[in-house]
Amino acid sequence: MRIGIIGASGRVGTRLIETILANPGLELAAALVSPGSPLIGRPVAGAIEYRPADKTIRSHCDVMIDFSTPAASLAFQDLLGTQSTPVVIGTTGFTTQHEEMLSRYAENRPMLVSANFAYGFEAFKLAALGFARQMPGAEAQVGETYHARKKAEPSGTSRMLAGEIAAMRSLSMGFAAPETPVVVNREGDTVGINEVRFNLGSGEAAFTFTVHTLSAYAEGAIAAAQWLVNRAPPPGRYSLADSLNR
């Protein structure tokens, strides 16, 4: 499977390249960086060099994996136009308007979008949502711990978890549940700890997912890319939950 990486010089992009090069069943087809990157022209592997995106990139890749910025992600989607190249998007920070734009682009190609591709995270999220569905009266709280250099505001992962848990509780109770609060922690070089707690009054339930290495995000994104290529679904937006229903 020939994979192109958007945001190839980033924290996850670098791990994606390492994972692809270490797997004989995968081939790095493109390593895309911003037009102003000092890495442009430098070799990555074999004949592959870091370079900015252009309209010819689509002919070299079976699938694209995007861990860049909202602006770069949308610019690449525009560059693809009506092409059907499947895309995995792990970029976060999209606004509501951006999300609407992504949905329109997905009318041309299959697009799997998630705020967290850590391998196993989706199963963790579904377990927490299942508890919220069965025990909707339990007050919920989302917590996160990431490295000290990350912005001190809730991540896309936590916002997604909080929103989906509140929606599930509302559905089960038949009326609007309060917003799910998010507790933010920044500590050392922590890769990622996500937690959902439910206060039962006389007890508490806690679901915790810990990422030990950035490679977990790369592995999950590649698994999603393999699902897109092997299953070849029609154009549209897909989630990690769709890829688990193999």
Buried (B, 14 or more C-beta within 10 A) or exposed (E): BBBBBBBBBBEBBBBBBBBBBEEEEBBBBBBBBBEEBEBBEEEBEEEBBBBEBEEEBBEEBBBBBBBBBBEBBBBBBEEBEEBEBBBBBBBBEBEEEBEEBBEEBBEBBBBBBBBBBBBEBBEBBBEBBEBBEEBBEBBBBBBBBBEEEBEEEBBBBBBBBBEBBBBBBBEBEEEEBEEBEBEBEBEEEBBBBBBBBBEEEEEEBEBEBBBEEBBBBBBBBBBBBBBBBEBEBEBBBBEBEBBEEE
